[in-house]
Amino acid sequence: MRFLKYLGRLIGEFFSFALQNKAWWIVPIILVLLLIAVVVISGSGIAPFIYTLF
């Protein structure tokens, strides 16, 4: 639970940095990295079930 708290704080820091410094190019990079992380985490949990289908 603490990890999610710190992760939310980190993401908030990135967005506040982009807002204050008008560095809007950093927002898509962060979103793509978060999407890749979600795919990797969810893919590692479902992989054993996919292997049994083949």
N, C-alpha and C positions, 0 to 999 in steps of 0.2 A: 504494500500500500504506500509505503514511503517512496518507493521508486516512481510511482505514478505522480506523486506530489512534486517530486523534484523534476520529473520530465515535463510536467505542465508548467512549472516555473521557468525551465530552460526555454521552452517554446515561446512563452510569454516574453522572455527577455529578447529573443530574436525578433519577434514582431515589434516590440517597442523600439529596438535598435533601428529596424527598417523604417518605422514611422518617424522617429526623431531625425535620422540622417538622410531621409528620402532615398534609401537604398532599396528600392522596390525589386531590384534584380535578385535579391537574396530570398525573397518569399517563394518563388517557384522552385528554387533549389532545395529549400527546406521541405516543401511539400512533396517533391519527388523522392527525397531521401526517406521521409516518413512512409510513403507508399511502398517503397522497396523493402523497408524494414517490416512492414505489416505482411507483405507477401512472403518474405523469407520465414518469418515466425509462424505464419499460418500454414505454409507449405511444409515445414518440417514436422508439424503435428499430423498432417493428413497423409504424408508419404507412405507409411506402412499399409494403410488401407488401399491405396492405389496399386501397390505392388501385388496385393493378393488378387486383384481383378485380372491381372495378366498372368 
